[in-house]
Amino acid sequence: MSPSRILALTKKEFKHLFRDVRMLSILLVFPAFLLVVFGYAVNFDVKNISLAVYDQNKTELSRSFYNSLTSSEYFKINHFVESDKEIKKILDEKIAQCVIVIPKDFSQKFNAKQYVKTQVLTDGVDGNTATIIQNYVNGAAASFNSKQTELIAAQKGIKPYIPLDFHPLFWFNKDLKTTRFLIPGLIAMILVIVAVITVSLTLVREKERGTIEQINVSPINTLELLLGKTFPYLILAMFNALFILVVGYLLFDVEVKGSYILLTLTTLLFLFTSTSIGILISTISDSQQIAFTISTFVSLLPSVILSGFIFPIESMPTFIQIITNITPAKFFIKILRAIILRGVGVTAFWDQVVYLFIFAFVMLALASVIYKKKEAGA
């Protein structure tokens, strides 16, 4: 293997890349666009829930109850209901996502130490959001009950007894921000798209232009060709990863808690694995259009749906969990979240590293077999 020949091919590929302004613009702008979309637009945090209140009691206690819901950033009251008929219209026309119905005897029963039933009507079209709203309401009601119980006990000179003092703590993402969960997955998704699509296109381009025959008869061997062709895009992919980490830290307060060296090495391994997919696609494609279609389908869809980037794999059926192994992004996202969010070492994800090596070996073996068959057939 000659370093000079690899360097010459790398320079040649860089020149092609800088001449193709559209491709270069996509590779540089696309990560920034995805970062903005997933950082700001894609957010699973349910806040500013529109709340309607039907207060039939209209006492200081009832007002204290529904005001306790709006003391946080989760609820905002945008409508007060005056009749039972109005409730249906509010939910039908989505004037509010949730309606709190406070009965007429709310304060009387509460002060008489009787059970008080309040009704919570929630728009259940989006089941996930409805469940979150109900949990918020339950939490607010429990907090209201606790405060009122302490207040009544204090007035009577009784020290309240709390059998279980429960204080939940969240490790690694104490604010439960969605962006901290998405940024590592976004790095994997962008890198796999850049590596797979660009590598497959650059190799197929040589076929379309007829220059592959000149390369075949030159002293350049297969390994030198692959290294020289892929180096520019690997460098660009690493730049994209660094860009996402920097912007993620500045805009979303996502910092790397683990080893930067370990992060760099595993990223290079993932890029090598993704490149192997691009090489396989280039061997079965005869045009850039076909290569682009296949690489987009193979890289984009699995990276979004089957990698655990957004949807947790553990919640999927067993059959689908097996299918998720077709994308290396699944393994790399686990590595990224372990290093960036949890700050752990290789002992926590060594098996994912092994999976990436196996994946790359299988892809390159398939590419080699298919290429030899095509050469034999030619």
Secondary structure as GFF3:
##gff-version 3
##sequence-region A 1 378
A	DSSP	alpha_helix	3	19	.	.	.	ID=ss1
A	DSSP	alpha_helix	21	36	.	.	.	ID=ss2
A	DSSP	pi_helix	37	41	.	.	.	ID=ss3
A	DSSP	beta_strand	49	55	.	.	.	ID=ss4
A	DSSP	alpha_helix	60	69	.	.	.	ID=ss5
A	DSSP	beta_strand	75	80	.	.	.	ID=ss6
A	DSSP	alpha_helix	84	92	.	.	.	ID=ss7
A	DSSP	beta_strand	98	102	.	.	.	ID=ss8
A	DSSP	alpha_helix	106	111	.	.	.	ID=ss9
A	DSSP	beta_strand	119	122	.	.	.	ID=ss10
A	DSSP	alpha_helix	127	155	.	.	.	ID=ss11
A	DSSP	alpha_helix	178	209	.	.	.	ID=ss12
A	DSSP	alpha_helix	212	217	.	.	.	ID=ss13
A	DSSP	alpha_helix	222	252	.	.	.	ID=ss14
A	DSSP	alpha_helix	260	284	.	.	.	ID=ss15
A	DSSP	alpha_helix	288	305	.	.	.	ID=ss16
A	DSSP	three_ten_helix	313	315	.	.	.	ID=ss17
A	DSSP	alpha_helix	318	323	.	.	.	ID=ss18
A	DSSP	three_ten_helix	324	326	.	.	.	ID=ss19
A	DSSP	alpha_helix	329	336	.	.	.	ID=ss20
A	DSSP	pi_helix	337	342	.	.	.	ID=ss21
A	DSSP	three_ten_helix	346	348	.	.	.	ID=ss22
A	DSSP	alpha_helix	350	377	.	.	.	ID=ss23
###
